[in-house]
Amino acid sequence: VKEVLKARPQERYDDRHEALAAEIEREVNEWVSSHLSKDNEWFMNDYHYSRLVRELTGIKMMAVEKFEYWREGPAGHMRNNILSARMEHVFRRREVQLMNELRQFAETSGL
């Protein structure tokens, strides 16, 4: 993070990385809270439990991806608005970006 902030004095000044971490934490806590209200029977259901584990894995990946997306620093609108973007939105945007890069690589290398 220190290396990234060296090249982004405005983001260092306004502590955007700290705000981003707090926003990711808020989103994760929102997800956790939505499950805390469920009774024990809900968790005993194999389908629910399996879905919960998949969601938890997905939440972790999306949280890391949102921070990485900021760190990699795509300039422009998305980086400026990353705090208000939901983790899922950033994750899907990154998936599309990676697929486009893969297609472009395949086309230029003749695959």
C-alpha positions in Angstrom: 0.0 0.0 0.0 2.8 2.4 0.8 4.3 1.9 -2.7 0.9 2.6 -4.3 0.4 5.7 -2.2 3.7 7.2 -3.2 2.4 7.6 -6.7 -1.0 8.8 -5.5 -0.5 11.8 -3.2 -4.2 12.8 -3.3 -5.3 9.3 -2.2 -2.6 9.3 0.5 -3.8 12.7 1.7 -7.5 11.7 1.9 -6.7 8.2 3.3 -8.7 6.6 0.6 -7.1 3.2 1.3 -8.3 3.4 4.9 -11.8 4.4 3.7 -11.7 1.5 1.2 -10.8 -1.0 3.9 -13.6 0.3 6.1 -16.1 0.0 3.3 -15.0 -3.6 2.6 -15.4 -4.4 6.2 -18.8 -2.7 6.3 -20.0 -4.9 3.3 -18.7 -8.1 4.9 -20.3 -7.2 8.2 -23.6 -6.5 6.4 -23.4 -10.0 4.9 -22.5 -11.6 8.3 -25.4 -9.7 10.0 -27.8 -11.1 7.5 -26.9 -14.6 8.6 -26.7 -14.0 12.4 -30.5 -13.7 12.6 -31.0 -17.2 11.2 -31.8 -19.9 13.7 -29.8 -23.1 14.2 -32.2 -25.2 12.1 -31.3 -23.1 9.1 -27.6 -23.9 9.4 -28.4 -27.6 9.9 -29.9 -27.8 6.4 -27.2 -29.2 4.1 -28.3 -27.0 1.2 -28.2 -23.8 3.3 -24.9 -24.7 4.8 -23.4 -25.5 1.4 -24.7 -22.2 0.0 -23.3 -20.4 3.1 -19.9 -21.8 2.6 -19.9 -20.9 -1.1 -21.1 -17.4 -0.3 -18.4 -17.0 2.4 -15.7 -18.0 -0.1 -17.1 -15.6 -2.6 -17.2 -12.8 -0.1 -13.6 -13.3 0.7 -12.6 -13.3 -3.0 -14.6 -10.2 -3.7 -13.2 -8.3 -0.7 -9.6 -9.1 -1.8 -10.4 -8.3 -5.4 -11.9 -4.9 -4.5 -8.7 -3.9 -2.7 -6.5 -5.3 -5.5 -8.5 -3.4 -8.1 -7.8 -0.2 -6.2 -4.2 -1.2 -5.7 -3.6 -1.9 -9.4 -4.9 1.5 -10.1 -7.1 1.7 -13.1 -7.3 5.5 -13.6 -10.5 7.2 -14.2 -14.1 6.9 -13.1 -14.0 3.5 -11.5 -11.0 4.1 -9.2 -12.5 7.4 -8.1 -15.8 5.8 -7.3 -14.5 2.5 -5.9 -15.6 3.4 -2.4 -19.3 3.4 -3.4 -19.1 0.4 -5.7 -20.3 -2.9 -4.2 -17.6 -5.6 -4.0 -19.7 -7.8 -6.3 -19.8 -5.1 -9.0 -16.0 -4.6 -8.8 -15.5 -8.3 -8.9 -17.6 -8.7 -12.0 -16.0 -5.7 -13.7 -12.6 -7.3 -13.1 -13.8 -10.6 -14.5 -14.9 -8.9 -17.7 -11.6 -7.0 -17.9 -9.6 -10.2 -17.5 -11.7 -12.0 -20.1 -11.2 -9.2 -22.6 -7.4 -9.3 -21.9 -7.4 -13.1 -22.5 -9.4 -12.7 -25.7 -7.0 -10.0 -26.9 -4.0 -12.2 -26.1 -5.5 -15.2 -27.9 -6.2 -13.1 -31.0 -2.7 -11.5 -31.1 -0.9 -14.8 -30.5 -3.0 -16.7 -33.1 -4.6 -19.1 -30.6 
